[in-house]
Amino acid sequence: MAVLAEPVSLYLGDIPLPDGQSAENLEMARLHIDLLDVLRQKTAGNVTAQESSVLEDVLYRLRLRYVQKRG
């Protein structure tokens, strides 16, 4: 799951690029959050309760961070 969530952290500006620059792009962060939500919807009923819980938790944390960045 971390691999799928990493681009969101990058686009929120929480992870710097190798050259130290920020890749902050809130529109791209929102796109990746939306893609994770589509994954959650499409896998509903086909994953374990633990997997579902992890995805829900990741989405909650990313959405919260996104709202904080939007101000």
Contacts in CASP RR format, 6 or more apart in sequence:
PFRMAT RR
TARGET T0000
AUTHOR 0000-0000-0000
METHOD contacts of the structure
MODEL  1
MAVLAEPVSLYLGDIPLPDGQSAENLEMARLHIDLLDVLRQKTAGNVTAQ
ESSVLEDVLYRLRLRYVQKRG
1 54 0 8 1.000
1 55 0 8 1.000
1 58 0 8 1.000
4 36 0 8 1.000
4 39 0 8 1.000
5 36 0 8 1.000
5 58 0 8 1.000
5 62 0 8 1.000
6 15 0 8 1.000
7 28 0 8 1.000
7 32 0 8 1.000
8 29 0 8 1.000
8 32 0 8 1.000
8 33 0 8 1.000
8 36 0 8 1.000
8 62 0 8 1.000
8 65 0 8 1.000
8 66 0 8 1.000
9 15 0 8 1.000
9 62 0 8 1.000
9 65 0 8 1.000
10 17 0 8 1.000
10 23 0 8 1.000
11 23 0 8 1.000
11 24 0 8 1.000
11 25 0 8 1.000
11 26 0 8 1.000
11 28 0 8 1.000
11 29 0 8 1.000
11 32 0 8 1.000
12 24 0 8 1.000
12 26 0 8 1.000
12 29 0 8 1.000
12 62 0 8 1.000
12 65 0 8 1.000
12 66 0 8 1.000
12 69 0 8 1.000
13 22 0 8 1.000
13 23 0 8 1.000
13 24 0 8 1.000
13 69 0 8 1.000
14 65 0 8 1.000
15 23 0 8 1.000
16 22 0 8 1.000
16 23 0 8 1.000
17 23 0 8 1.000
24 69 0 8 1.000
26 66 0 8 1.000
26 69 0 8 1.000
26 70 0 8 1.000
29 62 0 8 1.000
29 66 0 8 1.000
29 69 0 8 1.000
30 66 0 8 1.000
33 59 0 8 1.000
33 62 0 8 1.000
33 63 0 8 1.000
33 66 0 8 1.000
36 55 0 8 1.000
36 58 0 8 1.000
36 59 0 8 1.000
36 62 0 8 1.000
37 59 0 8 1.000
39 55 0 8 1.000
40 52 0 8 1.000
40 55 0 8 1.000
40 56 0 8 1.000
40 59 0 8 1.000
43 51 0 8 1.000
43 52 0 8 1.000
43 55 0 8 1.000
44 52 0 8 1.000
45 52 0 8 1.000
47 55 0 8 1.000
END
